Structures are given as C-alpha cells and as structure tokens.
Amino acid sequence: MDDASGAAGRTIDVLGVRKGMRIQEIGWDEDCDSSLSEAVETFLGADLLDEDTDEVVDMVLYWFREDDGDLVDGLVDLIRPLGEGGCIWLLTPGAGRPGALEAGVIDESAQLAGLTGTSATRLGDWQGNCLVPRGTKRQ
C-alpha cells in the first residue's frame, strides 16, 4: 500500500465510513481538503450527495469556517436528513489557520443544536469533530 492509499484508508477508518453508506457533503469550497472527499467517494464507488438531496443520509461531512454563518443553525438543519445512528462530521480549519473555531465554540454550538461530540481528530489541515444527536451512540 503506498502513502496515498494508506492516508485514504486511515481517513475512511477514522470517519467510520462503511460500504453502502449515503453520505452528504455540505460547505465544500476551494480551501477544503479534496483528498478527504475523494477518498470517501473512491471507497464508496459513488459521488457524495450534495446539499439539495432529499435522501435520508448516514453521515454528513460539514465543512465550516468561522465566518460561514451561524453554526448552531447549520447543525440543526443537518439533523433533519440524518438517519437513525447517523453522524455529522464537522470539519473546521485546524488551530491557527484562517477560519478556525475554538473548541468551546464547537462544543457549545453542538450542545445548543441537540448534538453530542463523540470524537475529535486531526485530518490534515482540518479538525474533524464527530457529532451525533443527543441520546444516540455512534455505531
């Protein structure tokens, strides 16, 4: 396995992506780490669903920067299409990078939206926080 496929495999493992999942991606822009999205699409053998989908999803990849609007509102909106046992991966620029959020802001916003953090990890230049609706356990 070369370094690229090793990193992709690590990304898939960390995010908890499984074959057959329906994954929605919101907030992607030029500053995002496209290798993360590409790794998920390659593993699934399918494109990620965009923000206009009407499907129930198993996971949301939510790219968010400090000046992207109200985080609580964004998280509340993402709970609606989330299927039972689903999760939201909040992806924010890493500490010290433009658009980064403080951990306290993420925790408070998640709590106000009715979500609980289950894990946090560094994904390249981005910070990933896995959020689930309160009272659910991540599979």
QUINOR-V957302 format. One line per field, one symbol per residue. phi: phi as a letter, one per 40 degrees, with the letter a starting at -180 (. if undefined). psi: psi as a letter, one per 30 degrees, with the letter a starting at -180 (. if undefined). burial: 1 if it has 9 or more other C-alpha atoms within 8 Angstrom, else 0. A space follows every 50 residues. Layout:
phi->???
psi->???
burial->???
//
This chain:
phi->.cccccccccdccccgcbdgcbbbbbgcadccccccccccccccgacccc cccbccbcabcbcabdbchccddccdcccdcccdgcabccbbdcdgcdgc bcdccccccccccgbbcbaaacbgcbbbbcbbddgbbcc
psi->kleefeeeeeeeeefgklkfkjkkkkgklffljffeeeeeeeefgllkka fgkglklfkkjjkkleggajeeeeeeefeefklkgllkjjjlklkflkfk kkeeeeeeeeeffglkkflklkibglkkjkklkkflkk.
burial->00000101101100001000111111010000100110111001000110 00000011111111100000110111010011001111111111000011 100001101110111111010100011111111000000
//
